[in-house]
Amino acid sequence: MEREHLKPLFHAGHGVACGKFILIGEHSVVYGEPAIAMPLHSVRMSARVAHGAPEHWFESELYQGPLARLPAPLAGVKAAIEACLEELGERPEGLHFIIESEVPTERGMGSSAAVAGAVVRALFDLYRRPLDRDTLFALVQVSERIAHGNPSGLDAVATSAAAPIHFQRGEFRDLPIALTGVFVIADTGVKGGTRQTVADLGARFAAERSEVEPRILRLGRLTEEARVCLADDRPARLGELMNEAHAQLATLDISSPELDRLVEAALAHGALGAKLTGGGRGGCMVALCTDAEAASVVAEALLASGARQTWIHRFEEDPA
Ligand code: MEV
């Protein structure tokens, strides 16, 4: 008997991506400067897809219904699915997508890129086709362009990455990490607006280039020094770089009172450094602590200062 006949009748495709946090370089990365981002494998995004629905059907916490009527915040995912089927050369009817997400939406943790990444991986798995990093990146960027307007590609890479990445002008590579410090990520509970903050900074860059450009370049230099700190295990200096990055971003009007309050609370409770992470004006912040014990003190302080939720991230425990 041919092996082909042994295939199960109903094969479901499964794809996983994850949340991410940007250690340093958000916003300046849009202007061609480098950025460093960390996948958060403990914060999972999972997609399943199978044939058999009467029409293409989508189920997630945000929406359940026909794919054709996906609401605006998910419009990018629909475009990524169409681009993916085109790439695969498939024209199926009645695909049923089920999304399970632990990544909070609009908090700078990459939820839009993560859902697109998980769905693309699920479709390639459904049709049992290999998926390389560049194709995945290109397909997730289809979604990100609709969600964010002018995405650098950082979220598309970080939410599907196996390891921390260095990213610049669409080029990405895994980073050597020797850092012993522990990160605490905290959600302000306020929705961030990456599309808006990127657009506002773009307008300001055009209007006040001599004021904005040196800050963008400085953020790029801080990022390059942060890369060395990660490789050489220099947490104290990395904390200083994070503090300066937050100050630069705040001057560029990317922070918010809630983010500033959490950054101050982390520093007052022993963090080596703290900054907003992601699109800003809401969303999340990240603090660097010397060890797990210091990180739990900071996490408690952040919750007491109004954080909605916290996550603790250490490299050696990351379930890649
Ligand atoms: C958003 O997570 C990161 C930004 O730098 C935007 C981008 O890179 O596309 C603010």
Boltz pocket constraint, residues with backbone or C-beta under 6 A from the ligand:
constraints:
  - pocket:
      binder: B
      contacts: [[A, 22], [A, 25], [A, 26], [A, 27], [A, 28], [A, 29], [A, 30], [A, 108], [A, 110], [A, 148], [A, 150], [A, 151], [A, 152], [A, 153], [A, 154], [A, 155], [A, 194], [A, 198], [A, 278], [A, 279]]
      max_distance: 6.0
